[in-house]
């Protein structure tokens, strides 16, 4: 008799805890899903920032190279100011 009473009490306790565990588990699954989504978004953001930084470095290098080439072209095509003034005199 004592065994059946213990079994009945154990069943009642489990019937009490099952909905509570299910509700808490549902909240935990939602929280974990939000955290994983946030982590994925942050990873994408960091990756884009790294790519943008790499592109910015390339743009600066190209600008410096273009300025150097422009200077070389100007030196080859434009005569110095001193030569123009001496030829007029």
Residue pairs with C-beta under 8 A, 6 or more apart in sequence:
none
